[in-house]
């Protein structure tokens, strides 16, 4: 049972409010907001002096490797990393073993998530076993709570099947199709971005055009079917241009970008080694610059990590054979704050919108990313902009170590995380 909780001395920023307020919480909900020192409710005190109090962050693309890949991550370790990163809700991807493509697996994953220090939601595949041949039962999965459908890791290449999928979810409020947008034949055998670095290393590349081809095709289908479409981990200027045009047209199209695609380029791959390998790959400087502007201006709706842990044995091999993916859920807030807010490119309010409000809306997640007001569920993060830290893979709570930020220092870190009124992180440490 929740005990009363009060958060004092913090600056509340929730997308609409930006002022010093103390917060009183009881039975998992906000019951009082008051000027500093004026709360009438008594309870356990959490000090937010010098910090921002905000809605808990929402990461709509994580791989917690359950079922089938628990040597790299499991639901508990993934959720602990999320909580340490101020994330109170996540959407787990379905490219598991077996694939999350039916209600039984959704329910099994949900049962494993009940005690996690983060509100975990499962997406489901668009096609059975992500084979791109037969659609899943959207109705049954929607009724089981699924809102995001994606064959993430693989793309639905068939235009006709994707059209049927848009029609298949059209009558379900908040349901959305999300694509890993790389045309399969164009990237087959590709390891890193097709360009100067891939040629120097003698590796087959994954061309930037492969992303733009799928994004344009899917936007066309969304237009024809009045469908909802979301671009996962967008990585190129070309794809962004299609998204911007769709938004101006009024189509129901959204897009996310990862921290790594906002900071790193193909030139970082040699330095990072296999920790620098992911799909879609790190791209060109011009792509990074365009995506950064897109995020600042709101053309890119959300930041999502594509948190993709891999056991050291899966990364400790050649670039050609190593598993693609990077850690991210524990470090997202610090990376984006350092790169955008600390530098004056983005306000704290926009930070909250891109990392909490918008992703919650995209994935149809209620009770997260909401205005902090009386009656709201108390899913909160307290971010301390003065707390700098240096990322070390061995210090992260993940079972894996493949962080692209090894040895890099960031300004700002999550101090506290509150899930449904209960502290799960206090002073940057998990609550036992």
Secondary structure, DSSP 8 states (H G I E B T S, - for coil): ----EEEES-EEESSS-EEE-EEEEETTEEEEEESTT------EEEE-TTSEEEE-EEEEEEE--TTT-TTT--HHHHHHHHHHTTEEEEEE-S-SSS-S-SHHHHHHHHHHTTTSSSEEEE-B-SBGGG-SSSB--HHHHHHTT--EEE-TTS----HHHHHHHHHHHTTSTT-EEEE----HHHHTT--EETTHHHHHHT--EE-THHHHHHHHHHHHHHHHHT--EEETT---HHHHHHHHHHHHHT-SEEEEE-HHHHH--GGGHHHHGGGG--SS----HHHHHHHHHHHHHTSS-EE---EE---HHHHSS-TTTS---B--TTTHHHHHIIIIITTTSS-HHHHHIIIIIHHHHHTT-TTSS----TT-B--EEEEEEEEEEE--GGGSSSS----TTTT-EEEEEEEEEEETTEEEEETTEE--
